[in-house]
Amino acid sequence: MQDPTSAVLPGEPVIHVTLRRSARARRYSLRISQLDGRVTLTLPVGAPQREGLAFLRDREDWIRAHLQTQPDPHLVRPGGTVPFEGRLLPLIEAPVRSPRLGDGGLLVPRAGDRIAARVVGFLKHAARDRLAAASDRHAASLGRPYGRLTLRDTRSRWGSCSAQGDLMYSWRLIMAPAAVLDYVAAHEVAHLEQMNHSPAFWAVVSRLYPDHARQRAWLRANGAGLHRINFRD
């Protein structure tokens, strides 16, 4: 599979489209993510890109109609808000060089550019701290060390544990309540003992985090909303 490129459908609003090629594709296909409204056009490997773009333009009305049915994205802008550990923090312009917690919200630089990117940096730093602490605690309780800990912006899963014991988490967990983040860490650490989702695995999760059913329910009900937080400057 080749690296994706992008295209733009001009208009109001402008629609950004990801173009990807797949060896398994036999025809052009469009997908609109229910999480964040991202539009993806998949092309067969040998198909001319100009034909793919013509296919895209022919279906512009269909794309716009589907996008109108989706919830409006939550834009991260000064004067707006951003979720942090389960609560909405106002974004307050202040004489600071980088975002930091302050009285009444998250302080962000005044009249600065790339505010959304700076807020992402703040969230990722906090997520790594919280997830490392939770993983350390649960791994110590289990008596099994883990390998590396990495953060990604995944859509299909909130975390994973590799056969080598490396842990991966979505940094967007920092926007969920702290108990939800803690549960996901317990879930992935439990895979160090059980690399499956058998009753034996859930028994390990229950030992590490007895209240896991409530946190799983929160993610099912609210997880898609975390993906709709738009950090595009």
C-alpha positions, 0 to 999 in steps of 0.5 A: 500500500502506498502512502496516502495523498490528498485532494480538496473539494472546493466550496462551502465548506472545503472538503479535504479528502485522503487518497489511498491506494490498495492492492486489494481494491478492485474499484474506486470506493469512498468512506466517510468516518463516523468518528470525525467525518474524514473522507477517504477515497480508495483507488486500485493500485494501477488506476489513474489518479485523474479518474479517481478524482473524477469519481470523487467530483461526481459524488460530491453531492453525496459526500456533502449530504452525508457530512451534513448529517454528522455532528459538528466537530468540536473545534479547539480554539481560544475562547472555546474548550477542550476536554481534559480528564473528563471535564471541559476546560476553557481555553484562556489566552494568557501571557504564557509561552506554552499551554498550562493549567491555570485558574479556571481553565487551560492557559494558552499563548495570546495571539499565537499561531498553531494553538491547536497543535500546542494544546495537542502537545500539552495533552500528549505530555499529560497522557504519557505521564498518566498512562505510564504511572497507571501501567507501572502500578498495574504491572507491579500488581501483576508482577509482570514488566512491560516493554516500551510505551508509545502513544498514537492517535488510533481510531479502532482501539484505545490501546494494545499490547504486543507479543513482546510486551510493548504497550500502545495507547491513544493519547486521546484517553487523557480527555476521558475521565481519569478512571477510564484511562486507568481501566484501559491501562489495566486492560492492556497490562492484563494482556501481559498474562493473557494474550486473548479476551478469554474468561481468564483474561477478564478475571485478570482485569477484574483483579487489577480493576474491579470496576471495569464494566462501568468504564467500558460502558463510558467508552462505548457511549462517549468514545466517538465524541473524543475522536470528534475533537478537531485539533486542526489549526 
